[in-house]
Amino acid sequence: MIHAMVPSEVVRRTEQWFVRQGAPTMIEGYGFRSHVLPRMLPALAFVAAGSLAWLVLQQSSGLSRWVLLGVVVAVTVFAWVLLSVFVRRMPSFSPRATVLVLVLYAAMPVITPLVQFAIDNRVTAPAGDPAPGSVWGALVWFAIFFGLAFVATMLATTYGLGALLKAAIRHTIQDLRNSVHLLGRALPPMLFVTLFLFFTGELWQAMDRLRWPRVSLIVLLFAAITVLAAAARLRDEIGRVEQDLRPEVLALACKGTPLSGVEIAEPLQAKKLNGRQLRNLLVVLAIRQLVQAAVVGLALFSFFVVLGLIVVTPEVAEQWIGSPAKESVVPGVPSAMLRNATLFAAFGSMYFAVISMSDAEHRRQFFAPVIEKVERTLEVRAVYLAVRERIAA
């Protein structure tokens, strides 16, 4: 229970803290019009300006082309900065403002190809001889592009992917700095599982004939398994965390946040998470696991490429494949070798991610820091909700 009155400004700054942590759905009353659409504005403006840049590149040439493109880029950057500053205040759009923003964005994929067609028709086409087929084709492609961009931006904003990406980059740098410890713990089990399979002739034959799009699908399949494993583990962890909301635990979690000065007199009651909040925490956990696994995968890929260059001569590769090995974009490196290395790196990354969540020693080393972030987010949320109830009372 919170006895002292807390300023409402603390609540607003705590909500901004949730956004920076990549967990914006922890904000009470989180919705599309109140929180998502305002923060989408910079990205939507960037997409709209990108269509104008495309139009400039299509219609100008020589020095004027680059001057106009520079003006468009400068205006885009200025608009991005201005809207980002505006969004930091987390305004809530009125229904009329929401409709206006959506209508303006929906008009861009129609306006851009029509302007393109009008200019082209005036310059090259005879009067009264339009090309409606090309216009409709451009309209369809622009509508698809703008629609996909809107959906991707909405999902990224809803679940705080921008903040999570920044955190993932920081953690990746830390992992690379501690690469000796990380790889020293992770690589030996991975190599024990995969090393001898690397020298299987049938696998080299399959990889020589397999194209990169299919290899990419295999990598995505391994990534999906990693996400499913993280989802199963997350539900168990959330159940454990929400039962430990003692004052001393909450006070420690709130250090360094806008709620650090709040006095908590007794344990708080856990609040049930909705589906969107659970998915947000899953994204937090999955991105961190995938980034950590990617570091291990990059090391495995490099190891297998070096090993292949040392052991697998062109004659041996030809004997395994049954024909001369296809060359890759890297001179002297067969395509089958790169695809083999990619396959084993993806499998090893998935194996490492799953083991790090189940094996006790690996869990302590690699998975516990990820869970600590989820724990802290839930603990701060409990205090945040109690403060909101205190202010409303």
C-alpha positions as CSV (number, residue, x, y, z in Angstrom):
1,M,0.0,0.0,0.0
2,I,1.2,3.6,-0.8
3,H,0.5,6.0,2.1
4,A,2.1,9.2,0.9
5,M,0.6,11.3,-1.9
6,V,2.7,11.1,-5.1
7,P,2.6,13.8,-7.8
8,S,0.9,12.9,-11.0
9,E,4.1,13.9,-12.9
10,V,5.7,10.8,-11.5
11,V,3.1,8.7,-13.1
12,R,3.8,10.3,-16.5
13,R,7.5,9.9,-16.2
14,T,7.0,6.3,-15.2
15,E,5.0,5.7,-18.3
16,Q,7.9,7.2,-20.4
17,W,10.2,4.8,-18.5
18,F,8.1,1.8,-19.7
19,V,8.4,3.1,-23.2
20,R,12.2,3.3,-22.9
21,Q,12.4,-0.2,-21.5
22,G,10.5,-1.6,-24.5
23,A,7.4,-2.5,-22.4
24,P,4.9,0.3,-23.3
25,T,1.9,-2.0,-22.8
26,M,2.5,-1.8,-19.1
27,I,0.9,1.6,-19.2
28,E,-2.6,1.6,-17.8
29,G,-5.2,2.4,-20.5
30,Y,-2.7,1.7,-23.3
31,G,-4.5,2.1,-26.6
32,F,-4.1,2.9,-30.3
33,R,-5.4,6.4,-30.2
34,S,-4.0,7.4,-26.8
35,H,-0.5,6.0,-27.1
36,V,0.3,4.1,-30.3
37,L,-0.7,6.5,-33.1
38,P,1.1,9.6,-31.6
39,R,4.4,7.6,-31.4
40,M,3.9,6.3,-34.9
41,L,3.9,9.8,-36.4
42,P,7.7,10.1,-37.1
43,A,7.8,6.8,-38.9
44,L,4.6,7.6,-40.9
45,A,6.1,10.9,-41.9
46,F,9.3,9.2,-42.9
47,V,7.4,6.8,-45.2
48,A,5.4,9.7,-46.7
49,A,8.6,11.7,-47.3
50,G,10.2,8.6,-48.8
51,S,7.5,8.5,-51.5
52,L,8.3,12.1,-52.3
53,A,12.0,11.3,-52.6
54,W,11.1,8.5,-55.0
55,L,9.1,11.0,-57.1
56,V,12.0,13.4,-57.1
57,L,14.4,10.7,-58.3
58,Q,12.0,9.7,-61.0
59,Q,11.4,13.2,-62.4
60,S,14.7,15.0,-62.1
61,S,18.2,14.4,-63.5
62,G,21.7,15.8,-63.1
63,L,22.6,18.2,-60.4
64,S,19.0,19.4,-59.8
65,R,18.0,15.8,-58.9
66,W,20.5,15.7,-56.0
67,V,19.7,19.2,-54.9
68,L,16.0,18.4,-54.7
69,L,16.7,15.1,-53.1
70,G,18.8,16.9,-50.5
71,V,16.0,19.3,-49.8
72,V,13.6,16.4,-49.3
73,V,16.0,14.6,-47.0
74,A,16.6,17.7,-44.9
75,V,12.8,18.3,-44.6
76,T,12.3,14.7,-43.6
77,V,15.0,14.8,-40.9
78,F,13.6,18.1,-39.6
79,A,10.1,16.7,-39.5
80,W,11.3,13.5,-37.8
81,V,13.1,15.5,-35.0
82,L,10.2,17.8,-34.6
83,L,7.6,15.0,-34.3
84,S,9.9,13.0,-32.0
85,V,10.1,15.9,-29.6
86,F,6.3,16.3,-29.8
87,V,5.8,12.6,-29.2
88,R,7.9,12.5,-26.1
89,R,5.0,14.3,-24.3
90,M,2.9,11.3,-25.3
91,P,-0.2,13.3,-26.4
92,S,-3.5,11.7,-26.7
93,F,-5.2,12.3,-30.1
94,S,-8.8,13.3,-30.3
95,P,-11.1,11.2,-32.6
96,R,-11.0,14.0,-35.1
97,A,-7.2,14.2,-35.1
98,T,-7.0,10.4,-35.4
99,V,-9.2,10.4,-38.5
100,L,-7.2,13.3,-40.0
101,V,-3.8,11.5,-39.6
102,L,-5.2,8.3,-41.0
103,V,-6.8,10.0,-43.9
104,L,-3.6,12.0,-44.8
105,Y,-1.5,8.8,-44.6
106,A,-4.0,6.8,-46.7
107,A,-4.0,9.6,-49.3
108,M,-0.3,9.4,-50.0
109,P,-0.3,6.1,-51.9
110,V,-2.9,7.6,-54.2
111,I,-1.5,11.1,-54.6
112,T,2.1,10.0,-55.4
113,P,1.4,7.7,-58.4
114,L,-1.2,10.2,-59.7
115,V,1.3,13.0,-59.6
116,Q,3.8,10.7,-61.3
117,F,1.3,9.8,-64.0
118,A,0.4,13.5,-64.6
119,I,4.0,14.5,-65.1
120,D,4.8,11.6,-67.3
121,N,1.7,12.1,-69.4
122,R,2.5,15.8,-69.9
123,V,6.1,15.2,-70.9
124,T,6.0,12.0,-73.0
125,A,2.5,10.9,-73.8
126,P,0.3,12.5,-76.5
127,A,-2.6,14.6,-75.4
128,G,-5.6,12.6,-74.4
129,D,-3.7,9.3,-74.5
130,P,-3.5,8.2,-70.9
131,A,-2.2,4.8,-69.7
132,P,-4.7,3.8,-67.1
133,G,-3.2,0.3,-66.7
134,S,0.1,1.7,-65.5
135,V,-1.7,4.1,-63.1
136,W,-3.7,1.3,-61.5
137,G,-0.6,-0.9,-61.2
138,A,1.2,1.9,-59.4
139,L,-1.7,2.5,-57.2
140,V,-1.9,-1.1,-56.2
141,W,1.8,-1.3,-55.5
142,F,1.9,1.9,-53.5
143,A,-1.2,0.8,-51.5
144,I,0.5,-2.5,-50.6
145,F,3.7,-0.8,-49.6
146,F,2.0,1.9,-47.5
147,G,-0.2,-0.7,-45.9
148,L,2.7,-3.0,-45.0
149,A,4.6,0.0,-43.7
150,F,1.7,1.0,-41.5
151,V,1.1,-2.5,-40.1
152,A,4.9,-2.9,-39.4
153,T,5.1,0.5,-37.7
154,M,2.0,-0.2,-35.6
155,L,3.4,-3.5,-34.3
156,A,6.8,-2.1,-33.7
157,T,5.4,0.9,-31.8
158,T,2.8,-1.2,-29.9
159,Y,5.5,-3.6,-28.5
160,G,8.4,-1.1,-28.2
161,L,10.6,-2.7,-30.8
162,G,12.7,0.4,-31.3
163,A,13.7,0.6,-27.6
164,L,14.3,-3.2,-27.6
165,L,16.5,-2.9,-30.6
166,K,18.6,-0.3,-28.9
167,A,18.9,-2.5,-25.8
168,A,19.7,-5.5,-28.0
169,I,22.6,-3.6,-29.6
170,R,24.0,-2.6,-26.2
171,H,23.8,-6.2,-25.0
172,T,25.4,-7.4,-28.2
173,I,28.3,-5.1,-27.7
174,Q,28.6,-6.3,-24.1
175,D,28.4,-10.0,-25.3
176,L,31.2,-9.3,-27.8
177,R,33.3,-7.7,-25.1
178,N,32.8,-10.8,-23.0
179,S,33.0,-13.1,-26.0
180,V,35.8,-15.2,-24.4
181,H,33.5,-16.1,-21.5
182,L,30.4,-16.4,-23.6
183,L,31.9,-18.5,-26.4
184,G,34.0,-20.5,-24.0
185,R,30.9,-21.7,-22.3
186,A,28.7,-22.0,-25.4
187,L,30.8,-23.4,-28.2
188,P,32.0,-26.7,-26.8
189,P,28.5,-28.2,-26.4
190,M,27.5,-26.9,-29.8
191,L,30.6,-28.4,-31.5
192,F,30.0,-31.7,-29.8
193,V,26.6,-31.9,-31.3
194,T,27.4,-30.6,-34.8
195,L,31.0,-31.1,-35.7
196,F,31.0,-34.6,-37.3
197,L,27.8,-33.9,-39.2
198,F,29.7,-31.1,-41.0
199,F,31.7,-33.8,-42.9
200,T,28.7,-35.7,-44.2
201,G,28.8,-36.1,-48.0
202,E,25.1,-36.3,-48.4
203,L,24.6,-33.0,-46.6
204,W,27.1,-31.3,-48.9
205,Q,25.2,-32.6,-51.9
206,A,21.9,-31.2,-50.5
207,M,23.5,-27.9,-49.6
208,D,25.1,-27.6,-53.1
209,R,21.6,-27.8,-54.7
210,L,19.7,-25.9,-52.0
211,R,19.2,-22.2,-52.8
212,W,19.6,-19.4,-50.3
213,P,15.8,-18.6,-50.0
214,R,15.3,-22.1,-48.7
215,V,18.2,-21.9,-46.3
216,S,16.7,-18.6,-45.0
217,L,13.4,-20.5,-44.3
218,I,15.4,-23.1,-42.3
219,V,17.0,-20.3,-40.2
220,L,13.6,-18.8,-39.6
221,L,12.3,-22.2,-38.5
222,F,15.0,-22.5,-35.9
223,A,14.3,-18.9,-34.8
224,A,10.6,-19.8,-34.4
225,I,11.5,-22.7,-32.2
226,T,13.6,-20.5,-30.0
227,V,10.6,-18.0,-29.6
228,L,8.2,-20.8,-28.8
229,A,10.6,-22.2,-26.1
230,A,11.0,-18.6,-24.7
231,A,7.2,-18.3,-24.6
232,A,6.7,-21.5,-22.6
233,R,9.4,-20.5,-20.1
234,L,8.0,-16.9,-19.8
235,R,4.7,-18.0,-18.5
236,D,6.3,-20.0,-15.6
237,E,8.6,-17.0,-14.8
238,I,5.7,-14.5,-14.7
239,G,3.8,-16.7,-12.3
240,R,6.8,-16.8,-10.0
241,V,7.6,-13.1,-10.1
242,E,4.0,-11.9,-9.4
243,Q,3.9,-13.8,-6.1
244,D,6.9,-11.8,-4.7
245,L,5.9,-8.2,-4.3
246,R,7.3,-7.5,-0.9
247,P,8.2,-3.9,0.0
248,E,11.9,-4.5,0.0
249,V,11.8,-6.2,-3.4
250,L,9.7,-3.4,-4.9
251,A,12.0,-0.7,-3.4
252,L,15.0,-2.3,-4.9
253,A,13.3,-2.6,-8.3
254,C,12.2,1.0,-8.3
255,K,15.8,2.4,-7.8
256,G,16.8,4.4,-10.8
257,T,13.2,4.9,-12.0
258,P,10.8,7.8,-11.4
259,L,9.2,5.8,-8.6
260,S,12.5,5.6,-6.6
261,G,11.2,8.0,-3.9
262,V,7.9,6.2,-3.3
263,E,7.5,4.6,0.1
264,I,5.9,1.2,0.1
265,A,4.5,0.1,3.5
266,E,3.3,-3.4,2.8
267,P,3.2,-6.1,0.1
268,L,1.1,-5.2,-3.0
269,Q,-1.5,-7.3,-4.7
270,A,-0.4,-8.7,-8.1
271,K,-2.4,-7.5,-11.1
272,K,-3.2,-9.9,-13.9
273,L,-1.6,-9.2,-17.2
274,N,-3.7,-9.1,-20.4
275,G,-2.8,-10.8,-23.6
276,R,-1.1,-7.8,-25.1
277,Q,1.1,-7.3,-22.1
278,L,2.1,-11.0,-22.1
279,R,3.0,-10.7,-25.8
280,N,5.1,-7.6,-25.0
281,L,7.1,-9.4,-22.3
282,L,7.5,-12.3,-24.7
283,V,8.9,-10.0,-27.3
284,V,11.3,-8.6,-24.7
285,L,12.5,-12.1,-23.8
286,A,12.6,-13.4,-27.4
287,I,14.6,-10.5,-28.8
288,R,17.2,-10.8,-26.1
289,Q,17.5,-14.6,-26.5
290,L,17.7,-14.2,-30.3
291,V,20.4,-11.6,-30.1
292,Q,22.4,-13.7,-27.6
293,A,22.0,-16.7,-29.8
294,A,23.0,-14.7,-32.9
295,V,26.4,-13.9,-31.2
296,V,26.9,-17.7,-30.7
297,G,25.7,-18.4,-34.3
298,L,28.1,-15.9,-35.8
299,A,31.0,-17.6,-33.9
300,L,29.8,-21.0,-35.1
301,F,29.5,-19.8,-38.7
302,S,33.1,-18.4,-38.6
303,F,34.4,-21.6,-37.1
304,F,32.9,-23.9,-39.7
305,V,34.0,-21.7,-42.6
306,V,37.6,-21.7,-41.3
307,L,37.4,-25.4,-40.6
308,G,36.1,-26.0,-44.1
309,L,38.8,-24.0,-45.8
310,I,41.4,-26.0,-43.9
311,V,40.0,-29.5,-44.2
312,V,37.7,-29.6,-47.3
313,T,39.9,-29.1,-50.4
314,P,38.2,-28.6,-53.8
315,E,38.9,-32.3,-54.7
316,V,37.3,-33.5,-51.5
317,A,34.3,-31.2,-52.0
318,E,33.9,-32.5,-55.6
319,Q,34.0,-36.1,-54.4
320,W,31.3,-35.5,-51.8
321,I,29.1,-33.5,-54.1
322,G,29.6,-35.7,-57.2
323,S,30.5,-32.7,-59.4
324,P,32.6,-29.6,-59.2
325,A,31.4,-27.4,-56.3
326,K,29.6,-24.2,-57.2
327,E,31.6,-21.1,-56.4
328,S,30.1,-18.5,-54.0
329,V,30.5,-14.7,-54.1
330,V,33.6,-15.2,-52.0
331,P,36.4,-16.4,-54.3
332,G,37.7,-19.8,-53.4
333,V,34.8,-20.7,-51.1
334,P,32.2,-23.1,-52.3
335,S,28.5,-22.2,-51.9
336,A,27.9,-25.5,-50.2
337,M,30.4,-24.6,-47.5
338,L,28.7,-21.3,-46.7
339,R,25.2,-23.0,-46.6
340,N,26.5,-25.8,-44.4
341,A,28.1,-23.2,-42.0
342,T,24.8,-21.3,-42.0
343,L,22.7,-24.4,-41.3
344,F,24.9,-25.5,-38.4
345,A,25.2,-22.0,-37.0
346,A,21.4,-21.7,-37.0
347,F,20.9,-25.1,-35.4
348,G,23.7,-24.4,-32.8
349,S,22.1,-21.0,-31.9
350,M,18.7,-22.6,-31.3
351,Y,20.3,-25.4,-29.2
352,F,22.2,-22.8,-27.2
353,A,19.1,-20.7,-26.6
354,V,17.0,-23.7,-25.4
355,I,19.8,-25.1,-23.2
356,S,20.3,-21.7,-21.6
357,M,16.7,-21.7,-20.4
358,S,16.7,-25.3,-19.1
359,D,20.1,-26.3,-17.9
360,A,20.8,-25.0,-14.4
361,E,24.3,-23.8,-15.1
362,H,23.6,-22.2,-18.4
363,R,20.5,-20.6,-17.0
364,R,22.5,-18.9,-14.3
365,Q,25.0,-17.7,-16.7
366,F,22.9,-16.6,-19.7
367,F,19.2,-16.6,-19.0
368,A,19.0,-15.2,-15.5
369,P,20.0,-11.6,-16.5
370,V,17.2,-11.6,-19.1
371,I,14.6,-12.8,-16.6
372,E,15.8,-10.1,-14.1
373,K,14.7,-7.4,-16.6
374,V,11.3,-8.9,-16.9
375,E,11.0,-9.2,-13.1
376,R,11.9,-5.6,-12.6
377,T,9.4,-4.5,-15.2
378,L,6.6,-6.3,-13.4
379,E,7.6,-5.1,-10.0
380,V,7.8,-1.4,-11.2
381,R,4.4,-2.0,-12.8
382,A,2.9,-3.1,-9.5
383,V,4.1,0.1,-7.8
384,Y,3.0,2.2,-10.7
385,L,-0.6,0.8,-10.5
386,A,-0.7,1.4,-6.8
387,V,0.4,5.0,-7.2
388,R,-2.3,5.5,-9.9
389,E,-4.9,4.2,-7.5
390,R,-3.6,6.4,-4.7
391,I,-3.8,9.5,-6.9
392,A,-7.3,8.6,-8.1
393,A,-8.6,8.0,-4.6
